[in-house]
């Protein structure tokens, strides 16, 4: 490992120590050993709604639709029947409904969604849909950026305002904060509140065996891999040499701000994980272009941090999902109104 990553912030007083260290354990990559150009194939038309995540199971796809087609945020598409057969979790502000769906997933045959505005988690038991207890709603004690259900008792979250930890552990049944983990090695005290939360914004995904986790930073060209059994982590930077720290500046009142636009570049805009690989949708687009969060580049890593492949897609997408066997990449073409896929051939 190299010594700590140092970020020197421009425009601040030389008397102040403005060094930022995300993680002292890191390495940089210059390229990926494999570069593949891939073309999407249409699976089905989807002209109403906005699929964000697509979860493959043996018999089909659970489609997480943040625009809520037919006032439901999940729709099941059957592969054998080539049609939609069921919909789950209503769009709204009532009990067991979601007003602003954000994170989602399937854990142990339970479909779940985070409501950001109403700060709650709604669960739907897919094995017993006719029973009254098939739905569950947990009110969270605060607002969080991204969630993942970790096990039967815990939820992992990030983006808690006022916290300088990377993650929080929540009680899955009560929504209370059980603890926090993940230290930033060094962040100046002047970087706090909204600026801290925004500059270190990250998407994250759990390895299905729950032994590791990956965090992909939006404004820092880095991913961080955590060993959940030892609480150790390391950072991987590159290969684009993007540095957005220049946008951290004091305003006329001496308050630190993170200015958008201009030369700021979007970095990692989505992440997915399987037992074999980490997949990261990487943008690199400047913030002042149209739809800078859309991307046609996916970086693939192994769980030891080794770069595996750079996938160049033939369409720009907002998000993506990966099948459990790492053989299919799913996404949604907003312009064409199509759910699309690519068959992957990655090394074993």
Secondary structure, DSSP 4 states (H G I P E B T S, - for coil): --S---BPPTTS-TTS---BBS-SSEEE----S-EEEE--EEEEE--SS-EEEEEEETTEEEEEETT-GGGEEEEEEETTTTEEEEEEEEESSSTTEESSEEEEEEETTEEEEEETTTTEEEEEETT-TTSGGGEEEEE-SS--SEEEE-SSSEEEEE--TT--EEEEEEETTT--EEEEEEE-SB--TTS-HHHHHHHT-EEEEE-TTSSEEEEEESSSSEEEEEETTT--EEEEE-SS----GGGEEE-TTS-EEE--STT-B--EEEEEE-SSEEEEEE---BTTSTTTT-EEEEEEEETTS-EEEEEEEEEEES--EE-TTS-EEEEEETTTTEEEEEE-----
